[in-house]
Amino acid sequence: MDVSASISCPKCASTRCRVSRWRSHTEKVDNPDKRPYRCEACSHRFIASADAAMKKSRTGGSSLLTIGAAAVVAGAVSSVVLLWPDAAEHDEAAINFPQAAIAVNSTIEEAARNGDVEAQFRLGRAALLDTSRGKEGAAEAVTWLRQAATGGHAGAMLQLGKLYRSGVGMPQNYDYAEKWIRTAAEAGDSDAMVELGRLYRSGLGVTVNPVQAYVWFNRAAAAMNMDGVYERDNIALKLGPDEMKAAQALSLADEEGHVDPTPDKVASED
């Protein structure tokens, strides 16, 4: 049984809650023995004790009816999965229930318009994946993603940076790509760390710098990102002994309270 079904939303008291994703490595480290949750009724995101959830689950803290309702909403139709990708965990209980999908979509959009950065990110990504809407969908995706990124959502920052890098749905701009990817990486997003390392490796938006590429791959690997491990070990083959020593020292700079000594100047976005 999904333990998130036994968690109550502190905002609306609904038990229709699911496990969410950590927004950054820093947030995860700052909340040991806890997990992030998302209320499917009001879209409120909160962090609660994982142990408490497990205990309540074992003592039967939620009804089968509530769990069934959550499964219906989570697996209703593909549009819901686009908006709430984590709901894929409930695929076995998926039921074709379009009315639930409409209700969830409306709730998320309302939350996004009220400033919920997670809802903005979900809407932006959903619009981006809906290729049938063409330029209109791409423009809407960028609008929501930019709002979420400006509001501090690391996932949105990364997605926006990747869009600027690829030039799909917006004019290609490597300076803006580097700006948003770096901001997400510095916020603790391990996927963004990998992408920033790749920018340094290829010289997009920054000067080619294999040492800095190693630094960011190494930090991603330390955050348990397997892509970071793979990329770090590959770039290491191109470094000499002195470069490797410098790269490993720079990888620890933040942990020792120092500022990266070789940052690239970031262009400001209009």
N, C-alpha and C positions, 0 to 999 in steps of 0.2 A: 504493500500500500504506500502511496506517495505521502510522505510525512507532511508535505506542505498543505494537505487537505485538513490537517488538524491545527493549523495556525490561523489566528484571527487577525484581520486587518485592524490596526490601531486607529484608523481614520473612520471606517464605516462599519466595523465589527463583522464584516463578511468572512466566512470561512472558505470562500472560493479563492484561495491563494495558491500560487505555484512558486517553485524555486526559480529565482532569476539568476542572472549572471553578475559576477563582480565587475564593476566599472573600471577598476584598475588594480594592479598588484598592491599598491599602497593601501587601498580600501580593504583588501583582503587581509593584509598584515595587521592593520589597525583593529580588526575585529576577529580575534581568535575565538574558536569554538562557536562561531555564529555563521549564519548564512543569509544571503539576500533573498527577499521574496517580493512578488508582485501580486497585488490584489486584482483579480479579473473582474471585479464588480465596479471599482472606482479608479483603477489603474495606479493606485498609490504604491510606491516602492518603499520597503522598509527592511531593516535588518533585525533578525531575532535569533535567539539561542537555538542552535541545532539540537542540543541535548534535550531542551524543553519540548521541542517538536516531536522528537522520538519518544519521549516519555508519554506525552499526551496521546500519541498515535497508538502505543501499546495498550493504553487504558481505555481505548475506544472513544476518544474525544470528539469524533465526528460521525455523522450518520452516513449510511450507504446512499441515501438520497442525495446528500450534499456532494459526495464523491462522484456520483453518477452525473449530476448537473455540471460539475467541473469538467468531466470527461467529454460531455456533449459540446460544451463551449470550446474546449481545447481542440477537438478534432472535427468540428463542424464541416468546414469546407476549406479549400486551399487558400482563400483570401485571409482566413484567420491564421493559418500557419505562417503566411508571409508577415503578418503583423506581429505575431507572437511565436517566433521560431522555437522557443523552448517547449512549446506545447506538443512537439513531436513525440515527447516521452509518453504521451497518452494515445498513440496511434492504435493500439489494440482495442481501445474503447471508442474509437471514432464512430460518430453517428451523423448521417446527413440531416442537418437541422439548420437551414438557411436563416431562419428568424434569429437564432442565437448569433450567427455570424454578423448580421446587420446590427444587432444590439451591441456586440463587442466593438465593431468598427466605429459606431457612433460614440461609444464611451471613450475610446482611444483618441478620436479626433477632438472631442471636447477637452480631454486632458491636455492634449498637445496645444490647443489654442489657449489654455490656461497657464501655459509655461512649463509643463512637465517635459523635461528634456528626453527622458526615456521614451515617452509616447511620440515625441517629435522624431526621434531617431527611427522608431519602428515605422512610422508613416513614411518617412523619407526612403527607407530601404524598400518598403513595399511598393512605393511608386516607381522606384528605380528598377525593380524586377518586373514590373508590368510593362513589357515592351509594346503591348498593343496600343498604348496611348501615345507613343512616339515622343515628339518634342515637348508636348504638354506635360506628359508624365515625368520626363527628365527635368523640366523646369520646376515642377512641384517637388520632386525629390531633392533638388539642390536647395530649394527654399527651406524645407523642413530640416535638412541636414545642417545647413548653415546656422539656423536658429539653435539647434541642439548643440552644435560645436561651440558657438559663441557662449552658450549657457554652461559649458564645461564638460560636455559628454565626450569622453575620449574616443569611443567607438565612432561617433559622428565625425570627429576631427580626422580620424584615420580614413574614413570613407570619403570625406570631402577631399583630402589630400590625394587619394588614389584617383579620384575623378579628374582633378586638375592635372595629374601626371599623364593619364590616358587621353584626356581631351575628348571624352565621350559625354555628351550632354552639356558641355561647356567648353569654352576655348582652352586649349592646352596651355598651361603656365607652370613651369618647373619651380619658379620662386614660390608661388602659392602652395604648390604641392609640398615642397620642403617645409614651408612654414607650418602647415597643419599637421603633417606627419611628425615633425619634430615636437610640436606642442603635445601631441598625444603620447609620444614616446617619453617625454619628460614628465608626463602625468602618471607614468607607470604602466602604460598599455604595452604588453610584451610583443603583440603583433606589430604595433607601430615601431617598436625598437628594431624588429627585423626589417621592416620597410625602410627605415632610416639608414640602416646598415647597407641596404641595397643601393640607396641613393649615393652613398659615399663610394661604394664599389664601382658604380657605373658613371658617376659624375653628373647626375641630373639635379640641377638646382644648387649643387655644391661642387667644390673642386674634388677630383678623384683623390681619395685618401684611404688606402687599405688599412691603415692603423685605426682610423676612426670607424671604418666598417667593422673591424674586429671588435672594437669597444662595444658597439651597439649590439652586435650579434652575441657577444659574451654576456651582456646584461640580460638579453632576452633568454639566453640559455639558463642563466641563474634564476630566472623567473619560471623555469620549467617549460619553456617553449621549445619544442623539438625541432622546429624549423630553424630556430636560433642556433641550436647545437650543430645542425648540419652545415649551415652557412658559416659558422665560426670555424669549424674544423677545415672547411674548404679554403677560406681566406687565409688561414694560418699557414698553409703550404706556400704562400707567396711572401711571407714575412721573414726577414732576416732575424738573427738573435737579438740585436739591439731594438729592432722594431717590435718584436714580440714582447720584450721586457717593458717597453714604453706603453704598448697597447694594454697589457695586463695591469699596469699601474694606473692608467687612465680609467680602466673599467671600475676601479675601486674608488675613484675620486669622489663621487657623490656620497658614498658610505662614510667617507672620512670628513665630510663637511666641506669639500673643496668644489669650486666651480670648474667645469670642463675648460681647460686652458686654450682650446682651439676651436671655439664655436664659429660657425659661419654667420655673417650678418644676414638677418632675415628681412626680406622686403615686406613692407606693410601693405595689407590688402585694402583696396578702395572700398 
